[in-house]
Amino acid sequence: MGNVIDVNNICVNCMHTMDETTRYCPSCGYERGTYVNNPHQLPAFTILQGRYLIGKCLGEGGFGITYLALDLISGQRVAIKELFVQGLLNRQKGKTVLIESSQESMRYYHICKDKFLHEAQLLHNLKEKRGVVNFLNYFEENNTAYIVMEYLEGQDLSQYLKEHNNRISFHETFQFLRPVMKSLIDMNESGVYHRDIAPDNIRYLKSGWMKIMDLGGAKYSFQEQVNGPSRMIAVKKGYAPPEQYQQSYKIGPWMDVYAMAATFYRCVTGKVPQESLSRLEEDHLEKPGHFCPDLNSATEKVILKGLALRTEDRYMDMRSFYEAIKAANPDTIDKTTVESSKHLIPRDQEEESEENKIRQKNKTVQKIAMVCTIIFVILMLIGFFL
């Protein structure tokens, strides 16, 4: 029989156990009994599926609410995302209900639910990717749906920037975003496009590693043909390319290139780029080099090309953008570590392995070419004497 857990002795802020006589959590310092959830959120200590104990709300958007939770079976902390569409759903006696029970509301709810299920399927398919949050479970309850993911202890990149004078050096930026770009390369080359890359969707872990979160806007390349043009437009101002504002557009890796270039811009300048629709009317995007002393002119050109308004003027895929960043910084990118105020961030070992394989392959090719040349010369000499 499993251990019995008294929820009264669980800290809602960190989900660690407290002594029943303790007022403040010894793990995080949170004061017992002070947490108050909003009426539309699940109450603290709600149990889902008979195994997930809900803690505090970690964040919410237009389509969902994310909670910290404790898996009562495994004992691990997890993050649970609940489908909860603002303006469409409401909470009544712990149950999720439609605000208006019309046929149109029901139809739109099923569209949102299909989109939510699609996010779960994407996370499941990408769970072996080191730079993407791990998928754990999907279930339906309370007339809605839930995705269970690993809990990433740390902070969003946007919060990290706020704590570091709102901007960081280019070199630190690239060391942070390198694993994210490599994960996006893998995703894009598998036909999956995130479409919502921004600092608040990149998690900075205590280990110094970065992981991509929130694949709610992600799409497979073939979905446009299978399902027809998308009718749900979700954009993040400053990070979304102009074509993403349209009701119907061709999806591709160039969208993620724009958003990643915008994320670079935000990190090194301390400013969110001018919104792309506004730039179409009058483009006054400031050059990032004005704000970042360690940004060379070649890198500035790469970032600005990534932020090109016309798709054909951008890098057409994340790998090209990534390689252009590296090529513009040959003297600094190969440093093994970069010191931040908190951590030493290791160079991507996977990339080092890739580069070593390429070097080894080149050496092998050179050796084969040399042997072939020697054989050719010997045969020529034999022919000459014969």
C-alpha positions as CSV (number, residue, x, y, z in Angstrom):
1,M,0.0,0.0,0.0
2,G,1.4,3.5,-1.0
3,N,2.2,6.2,1.4
4,V,-0.7,8.4,2.6
5,I,-0.1,12.0,1.9
6,D,-1.8,14.7,4.0
7,V,-2.5,17.6,1.6
8,N,-2.6,20.0,4.6
9,N,1.1,19.5,4.9
10,I,1.9,20.1,1.2
11,C,3.2,23.5,0.2
12,V,1.0,24.8,-2.6
13,N,3.9,26.9,-3.9
14,C,6.5,24.2,-4.4
15,M,4.6,20.9,-3.6
16,H,7.2,19.8,-1.1
17,T,6.1,18.4,2.3
18,M,5.9,20.6,5.3
19,D,5.8,19.7,9.0
20,E,2.3,20.3,10.3
21,T,3.5,22.7,12.9
22,T,5.5,24.8,10.4
23,R,4.1,28.1,9.2
24,Y,6.7,28.7,6.5
25,C,7.8,26.1,3.9
26,P,11.4,25.0,4.7
27,S,12.0,24.4,0.9
28,C,10.7,27.7,-0.6
29,G,9.8,30.0,2.4
30,Y,6.1,30.3,1.3
31,E,3.6,31.1,4.1
32,R,1.0,28.4,4.7
33,G,-2.6,29.3,3.9
34,T,-1.8,32.5,2.0
35,Y,-2.5,31.2,-1.6
36,V,-5.7,32.3,-3.2
37,N,-6.6,31.1,-6.7
38,N,-8.8,33.1,-9.1
39,P,-12.4,31.8,-9.4
40,H,-11.9,30.5,-12.9
41,Q,-8.8,28.4,-11.8
42,L,-8.9,25.0,-10.3
43,P,-8.8,25.3,-6.5
44,A,-5.5,24.3,-4.8
45,F,-5.3,20.6,-3.8
46,T,-7.9,19.5,-6.4
47,I,-7.0,15.9,-7.5
48,L,-7.3,15.0,-11.2
49,Q,-7.4,11.4,-12.5
50,G,-7.0,10.2,-9.0
51,R,-3.3,10.9,-9.1
52,Y,-2.4,14.6,-9.8
53,L,-2.6,17.0,-6.8
54,I,-3.0,20.5,-8.1
55,G,-0.9,23.3,-6.6
56,K,-0.5,26.9,-7.6
57,C,-1.2,28.4,-11.0
58,L,2.1,28.9,-12.9
59,G,0.5,31.0,-15.7
60,E,-2.3,31.4,-18.1
61,G,-3.1,32.6,-21.6
62,G,-6.1,32.9,-23.9
63,F,-6.4,29.1,-24.4
64,G,-5.2,27.5,-21.2
65,I,-4.1,27.6,-17.6
66,T,-0.9,25.8,-16.3
67,Y,-0.6,24.5,-12.8
68,L,2.2,23.1,-10.7
69,A,1.1,19.6,-9.5
70,L,2.3,16.6,-7.6
71,D,2.0,13.1,-9.1
72,L,0.9,11.1,-6.1
73,I,2.0,7.8,-7.8
74,S,5.5,8.7,-8.8
75,G,6.1,11.5,-6.3
76,Q,7.5,13.8,-8.9
77,R,6.4,17.4,-9.5
78,V,4.8,18.0,-12.9
79,A,3.2,20.9,-14.8
80,I,-0.4,20.4,-16.0
81,K,-1.8,22.5,-18.7
82,E,-5.6,22.8,-18.7
83,L,-7.7,23.7,-21.8
84,F,-9.6,26.8,-20.7
85,V,-10.6,29.2,-23.4
86,Q,-11.2,32.7,-22.0
87,G,-14.6,34.1,-23.0
88,L,-15.8,30.6,-24.0
89,L,-15.6,28.5,-20.8
90,N,-16.5,29.1,-17.2
91,R,-16.1,27.3,-13.9
92,Q,-19.2,26.2,-12.0
93,K,-18.8,24.0,-8.8
94,G,-15.4,22.7,-10.0
95,K,-16.7,21.8,-13.5
96,T,-15.8,23.4,-16.8
97,V,-18.9,24.6,-18.7
98,L,-19.6,26.7,-21.8
99,I,-20.6,30.2,-21.1
100,E,-23.1,30.1,-23.9
101,S,-24.4,26.7,-25.0
102,S,-25.0,27.6,-28.6
103,Q,-24.1,25.5,-31.6
104,E,-21.5,28.0,-32.6
105,S,-19.9,27.9,-29.2
106,M,-19.8,24.1,-29.1
107,R,-18.3,24.1,-32.6
108,Y,-15.5,26.5,-31.6
109,Y,-14.9,24.5,-28.4
110,H,-14.3,21.4,-30.4
111,I,-11.9,23.3,-32.7
112,C,-9.9,24.4,-29.6
113,K,-10.0,20.9,-28.1
114,D,-8.6,19.4,-31.4
115,K,-5.9,22.1,-31.4
116,F,-5.1,21.2,-27.7
117,L,-4.9,17.4,-28.6
118,H,-2.6,18.3,-31.5
119,E,-0.3,20.0,-29.1
120,A,-0.2,16.9,-26.9
121,Q,0.6,14.7,-29.9
122,L,3.4,17.0,-30.9
123,L,4.9,16.9,-27.4
124,H,4.6,13.2,-27.4
125,N,6.4,12.9,-30.8
126,L,9.2,15.3,-29.7
127,K,9.7,13.8,-26.2
128,E,13.2,12.5,-27.1
129,K,14.4,16.1,-28.1
130,R,16.6,17.5,-25.4
131,G,15.6,21.1,-25.9
132,V,11.8,20.5,-25.7
133,V,9.7,20.1,-22.6
134,N,9.0,16.4,-22.0
135,F,5.4,15.1,-22.4
136,L,4.1,12.7,-19.7
137,N,0.4,12.3,-20.1
138,Y,-2.9,13.4,-21.7
139,F,-6.4,12.9,-20.3
140,E,-9.9,14.4,-20.3
141,E,-11.8,15.4,-17.2
142,N,-14.2,18.2,-15.9
143,N,-15.5,18.6,-19.5
144,T,-12.1,19.7,-20.7
145,A,-8.6,18.3,-21.4
146,Y,-5.3,18.3,-19.7
147,I,-1.6,17.8,-20.8
148,V,0.9,16.6,-18.2
149,M,4.5,17.7,-18.7
150,E,7.7,17.7,-16.8
151,Y,8.0,20.6,-14.4
152,L,10.9,22.8,-15.5
153,E,12.4,24.4,-12.4
154,G,13.8,27.7,-13.4
155,Q,12.5,30.9,-15.0
156,D,11.4,32.1,-18.4
157,L,14.1,33.8,-20.5
158,S,12.0,37.0,-20.3
159,Q,12.2,37.0,-16.5
160,Y,15.9,36.3,-16.6
161,L,16.4,39.3,-18.9
162,K,14.4,41.5,-16.4
163,E,16.8,40.5,-13.7
164,H,19.9,41.3,-15.8
165,N,19.3,44.9,-16.7
166,N,16.8,43.9,-19.4
167,R,19.5,42.8,-21.9
168,I,22.5,40.5,-22.1
169,S,25.6,40.3,-24.4
170,F,25.4,38.7,-27.8
171,H,27.8,35.9,-26.8
172,E,25.7,35.0,-23.7
173,T,22.5,35.2,-25.9
174,F,23.9,32.8,-28.4
175,Q,25.1,30.3,-25.7
176,F,21.6,30.4,-24.3
177,L,19.8,30.1,-27.6
178,R,22.1,27.5,-29.2
179,P,20.2,24.4,-27.8
180,V,16.9,26.0,-28.7
181,M,18.0,26.7,-32.3
182,K,19.2,23.1,-32.6
183,S,15.9,21.7,-31.3
184,L,14.1,23.9,-33.8
185,I,16.3,22.7,-36.6
186,D,15.3,19.1,-35.7
187,M,11.6,20.1,-35.4
188,N,11.6,22.1,-38.7
189,E,13.4,19.4,-40.6
190,S,10.7,16.9,-39.3
191,G,8.0,19.2,-40.8
192,V,7.0,20.8,-37.5
193,Y,6.9,24.6,-37.0
194,H,6.6,26.2,-33.6
195,R,5.1,29.6,-34.7
196,D,5.3,31.1,-31.2
197,I,9.0,31.5,-30.3
198,A,9.6,34.3,-27.8
199,P,11.5,34.7,-24.5
200,D,8.4,33.8,-22.4
201,N,8.2,30.4,-24.2
202,I,11.9,29.6,-23.5
203,R,12.6,28.2,-20.1
204,Y,16.0,28.9,-18.4
205,L,16.7,25.9,-16.1
206,K,18.9,26.0,-13.0
207,S,21.4,23.8,-14.8
208,G,21.9,26.6,-17.3
209,W,20.1,24.6,-20.1
210,M,17.3,26.1,-22.1
211,K,14.1,24.3,-23.2
212,I,11.2,25.2,-25.5
213,M,7.7,25.4,-24.0
214,D,4.2,25.8,-25.3
215,L,3.7,24.1,-28.6
216,G,0.1,25.3,-28.8
217,G,0.8,27.3,-32.0
218,A,2.9,24.5,-33.6
219,K,1.8,22.9,-36.9
220,Y,2.9,20.1,-39.2
221,S,3.7,21.2,-42.7
222,F,1.0,18.9,-44.2
223,Q,-1.8,20.1,-42.0
224,E,-2.5,23.1,-44.3
225,Q,-3.3,20.7,-47.1
226,V,-5.2,18.2,-44.9
227,N,-7.2,20.6,-42.9
228,G,-7.3,23.6,-45.1
229,P,-6.2,27.1,-44.2
230,S,-6.1,27.9,-40.5
231,R,-8.9,30.1,-39.1
232,M,-7.3,30.6,-35.7
233,I,-4.8,33.4,-35.7
234,A,-2.5,33.6,-32.7
235,V,0.4,36.1,-32.8
236,K,2.8,37.6,-30.4
237,K,3.5,41.2,-31.3
238,G,7.1,41.9,-32.2
239,Y,7.9,38.2,-32.7
240,A,5.4,37.2,-35.4
241,P,6.2,37.8,-39.1
242,P,3.6,39.7,-41.1
243,E,2.3,36.6,-43.0
244,Q,1.2,35.1,-39.6
245,Y,-1.4,37.8,-39.3
246,Q,-3.2,36.5,-42.3
247,Q,-6.2,34.2,-42.3
248,S,-4.5,31.9,-44.8
249,Y,-0.8,31.6,-45.4
250,K,1.8,29.1,-46.3
251,I,3.5,27.8,-43.2
252,G,7.2,27.0,-43.1
253,P,10.5,27.3,-41.2
254,W,10.9,30.9,-42.2
255,M,8.3,31.9,-39.6
256,D,10.4,30.4,-36.8
257,V,13.4,32.2,-38.3
258,Y,11.7,35.5,-37.9
259,A,10.7,34.8,-34.3
260,M,14.1,33.6,-33.3
261,A,15.8,36.6,-34.9
262,A,13.3,38.8,-32.9
263,T,14.3,36.9,-29.8
264,F,18.0,37.6,-30.5
265,Y,17.0,41.3,-31.0
266,R,15.1,41.4,-27.7
267,C,18.0,39.8,-25.8
268,V,20.8,42.1,-27.1
269,T,18.9,45.4,-27.3
270,G,16.5,45.2,-24.3
271,K,13.7,46.1,-26.7
272,V,10.9,44.1,-28.4
273,P,11.2,44.6,-32.2
274,Q,8.7,46.9,-33.9
275,E,5.6,44.9,-34.8
276,S,5.8,43.5,-38.3
277,L,2.5,44.9,-39.5
278,S,3.6,48.3,-38.3
279,R,6.8,47.9,-40.2
280,L,4.9,47.2,-43.4
281,E,3.4,50.7,-43.1
282,E,6.6,52.5,-42.0
283,D,9.7,50.5,-41.1
284,H,11.7,52.2,-38.4
285,L,13.3,49.1,-36.8
286,E,16.5,50.3,-35.1
287,K,19.7,48.5,-35.8
288,P,20.6,46.2,-32.9
289,G,24.2,47.3,-32.9
290,H,23.1,50.7,-31.5
291,F,22.3,49.0,-28.2
292,C,24.9,46.1,-28.1
293,P,28.6,47.0,-28.1
294,D,29.8,43.4,-28.7
295,L,27.6,42.9,-31.7
296,N,29.7,43.0,-34.9
297,S,28.3,44.3,-38.2
298,A,28.2,40.8,-39.8
299,T,26.0,39.5,-36.9
300,E,23.8,42.6,-37.1
301,K,23.2,41.8,-40.8
302,V,22.3,38.2,-40.0
303,I,19.8,39.3,-37.4
304,L,18.2,41.9,-39.7
305,K,18.0,39.4,-42.5
306,G,16.2,37.0,-40.2
307,L,13.8,39.9,-39.5
308,A,13.1,40.6,-43.2
309,L,9.5,41.3,-43.8
310,R,9.3,39.4,-47.1
311,T,9.8,35.6,-46.6
312,E,12.0,35.4,-49.7
313,D,14.4,37.9,-48.1
314,R,14.8,35.9,-44.9
315,Y,16.9,32.8,-44.2
316,M,14.5,30.1,-45.4
317,D,15.3,27.6,-42.6
318,M,16.7,27.6,-39.1
319,R,19.8,25.7,-40.0
320,S,20.8,28.4,-42.5
321,F,20.2,31.1,-39.8
322,Y,22.1,29.2,-37.2
323,E,25.1,28.6,-39.5
324,A,25.1,32.3,-40.5
325,I,25.3,33.3,-36.9
326,K,28.3,31.0,-36.4
327,A,30.0,32.1,-39.5
328,A,29.7,35.8,-38.4
329,N,31.5,35.0,-35.1
330,P,34.3,32.6,-35.8
331,D,36.5,33.9,-33.0
332,T,34.0,33.7,-30.2
333,I,31.5,31.0,-30.9
334,D,33.9,28.2,-30.3
335,K,34.6,29.2,-26.7
336,T,33.7,26.3,-24.4
337,T,31.9,28.3,-21.8
338,V,30.4,31.7,-21.2
339,E,30.1,33.0,-17.7
340,S,26.7,34.5,-16.6
341,S,26.1,36.0,-13.2
342,K,24.8,32.6,-12.0
343,H,26.1,29.7,-14.0
344,L,28.7,28.5,-16.4
345,I,26.8,27.4,-19.5
346,P,28.4,24.5,-21.3
347,R,28.9,24.4,-25.0
348,D,26.5,21.9,-26.7
349,Q,28.2,18.6,-26.4
350,E,26.0,17.2,-29.1
351,E,27.3,19.8,-31.5
352,E,30.9,19.2,-30.5
353,S,30.3,15.5,-31.3
354,E,28.8,16.5,-34.7
355,E,31.8,18.8,-35.5
356,N,34.2,16.1,-34.5
357,K,32.5,13.6,-36.8
358,I,32.7,16.1,-39.7
359,R,36.4,16.7,-39.0
360,Q,37.1,12.9,-38.8
361,K,35.1,12.4,-42.0
362,N,37.1,15.2,-43.8
363,K,40.4,13.6,-42.6
364,T,39.2,10.2,-43.9
365,V,38.3,11.7,-47.3
366,Q,41.7,13.4,-47.5
367,K,43.5,10.1,-46.7
368,I,41.5,8.2,-49.3
369,A,42.3,11.0,-51.9
370,M,46.0,10.8,-51.0
371,V,46.1,7.0,-51.4
372,C,44.3,7.2,-54.7
373,T,46.8,9.8,-55.9
374,I,49.7,7.6,-54.9
375,I,48.2,4.5,-56.6
376,F,47.6,6.7,-59.7
377,V,51.2,7.9,-59.8
378,I,52.5,4.3,-59.3
379,L,50.4,3.0,-62.2
380,M,51.6,5.9,-64.4
381,L,55.2,5.0,-63.6
382,I,54.6,1.3,-64.3
383,G,53.1,2.2,-67.6
384,F,56.0,4.5,-68.5
385,F,58.6,1.8,-67.9
386,L,56.6,-0.9,-69.6
